[in-house]
Amino acid sequence: MRQDNQLLVLTHLSQLLTFITGFGGLIVPLIIWATQKNNVYAMDEQGKRIINFQLSLIVYAIICIPAILLLGLGIIGLIIIGLISLAFPIINAIKASNGETPRYPLSLNFIS
């Protein structure tokens, strides 16, 4: 296995494709993780965290949609989800470039 912090950073930052293209925030990290998890040190662990985080955001967004009918609380939830999905990939990309182990908050464990 090789140490490749740049690929780890790219994997974390690829989640931001959703803001640019409207899709790809789950697909691109999934492809990178699936193809490189046996070749790059720490890719398996960090890739699982990224996929779990993206799937968790999807679940939280689905929960917020019907909550819009309840006094608009779902809109606040969607705004918070948007801010979290923008901030944490950047923060964790910086941590990965420094060799630290990034963590994603509120992440459900779909893949272990």
N, C-alpha and C positions, 0 to 999 in steps of 0.2 A: 504494500500500500504506500502511496505517496502522500505527502503533505501538500495540499493545494488550497491555501487560504483564499486565493482569488476566486476560485470556483465556488467556494462556500459563500463568499460575499455576493457573487453573481446570483447564486441560488436564492439567497435572502432577498436581494433587490428585484429579482424577477417577479416577485409577488406584486410589485407596483405596476405591472403591465395592465392590470385591471383598470387603473386610473387613466392610462394612456390609450388603450385600445378597446376597453370594455370587457375584455375576456383575457384569459391566459394566466391570471394570477394563481390558479390552481394547476393548470395543465403543464406549464413550462417547468415549475419546480418539481412536479411529479415525474416528468420525463428525465430531467437532470438527475434526480435522486435514483430513479430506477436503473439508469444506465451507468451511474458512477458510484453506487453505494459499495461495491466491492473493490473499487480502485482507489478511492480517495479516503484518507484517514478522517474520521468524524463525520463523513457524509451521511452514513446510515442514520446515526443518532440525530443529527441536525435536520436531515431531510424528513424524518418521521415527525419531528416537532413542527416543521413548516406545513406539512400536509395536514396534521392534526389541527393546527391553528387556522388554516384556510377552511377546512370542513366545519370547524367550530363557528367561524364567522358566518358561514352559510346558514347553519342551524339557528344562530341568534337572529339573523336577518329574517328568516322565515317566521320566527316567533314574534318579531316586531311588527310584521305586516298586519296581522289581525289586531294587534294592540293599538293601531292607529285609530280604530273605531272607539277605543276607550279614552276619550278626552285628548287624543293626539299624543299619548305617551309613546307610541311606537315611533313617531317622528324623532323624538329626542333620542330614543334607543338607536335608530338608524344613523343619526348624526354621530353619536358616540362610537358606534361600530366603524363608521367611516374614518374617524380620527385615529382610532386604535389600529385599523388596518393600514393607515398611512405611516404612523409613528414607529410602531414596533419592528417592521422589516428594516427600516433605516437604522434604528438603535442596534438591532441584532446583527446587521451587516457590519457595523463598526466594531462590535464585540468580536465577531468572527475574524475580522481582519487583524485584531490584536491577539488572537489565539485563545480568547475566552470562550466559555460555553454559554451560548445565548439561551434564554428562556422566554417563552411566550405565555403571558398571563391569560387566565380564563379559558385555557385550551382543554377541550375534552379529549380523552384518550381513545381515538378510533383505531390507530395503528400502534401497537406496542412492540 
